[in-house]
Amino acid sequence: MFSFAAAGDLIVINTIKLAIEFLVWLIPMPFVDSVLEILNKSLCAGLAAIYAYSPFLALLVSLMLFIVYSFIFSRVTRYLRYTKSELATALG
């Protein structure tokens, strides 16, 4: 059970690092870059600290993060579809 929790936690930590690194690459503004780097390091350190305390608690926190981020992802996807349809209508 611990190994499954550890594997899940490592997947979540690496996914968060990858997503924030992608945002850093996408937004090349120095201030935003530094804020995202601070967020990346602090979020991963916090998750690692929770993992060191209890792998199962860290897995629950990670699952809650994925649920929240999936809602955010669906909202952003809906907004992008709306913007794309509005641009297609405006351009002809």
N, C-alpha and C positions, 0 to 999 in steps of 0.2 A: 504494500500500500504506500509506503514511503517513497519507493522509487517511482510510482505513478504520479504521486503528488510533486515530486522533485522534477520529473520530466515535464509535467504541465507548467510548473512555475518557470522553468528555464525557457520553455517555448514562449510563454507570455513575456518574459523579460526581453528576450531577443526580438520578438515581434514589436514591442514598444520601441526598442532602440532603433530598429530598422525603419519604422514609421516616422519617428522624429528625425532621423538622419535624412529621410526622403524629403521631409518638410524643409529642413535646412538647405538642402540642395535646390528645392523649388523656390524658396524665398531668399534671394541672395542679398538681403539688407543686413548690414552688420549688427544693428541693435536687435533685430528679430532673431538673427543667427545666435547671438549670445544668450538671449532669453530662452530660446529653444534648447540650446546646449545645457543651460542650467536646469531647465525642466527635465531634460533627458537624464542627466546625472542624478538629480535628486529623486526622481521617480524610480529609477532603477535601483538606487541605493536603498530607498524606502522599501521597495518590494523584496530586495535581498535581505534587509534587516527583519522583515516580517517572516521571510522564509527561514532565517536562522532561528527565530523564536519558535515557529510552528509551521511545518510545511503544509498542513491541512488548512490552517487559517490563511496562509498565503494563497493556496489554491482557491479558496472561497473568495478572497479579495480579487484575485485575477479573473475569476468567472464573473463577478459583479462588474469589473472593468470592461470585459468583453460585451456584456449585455448593454451597458451604457453606451459604449462605442458603436455597437451595432445599430442602436436607435439613432445615434448621430449620423452614422453612415447612411442610413435610409433617408434621413431628412436631407442630407447633402445631395444624395442621388436624385431625390425628387426635385430639389431646387435646380440642379443642373439640367434635368430633363425639361423643366419648365423654361429655363433660360434658353436652352437650345431650340425649343419650339417657338419661343417668341422671336428669336433671331431669325429663324427660318421664315416666319411669317413677315417680319419686317423687311427682309432682303428679297422677298419675292417668292 
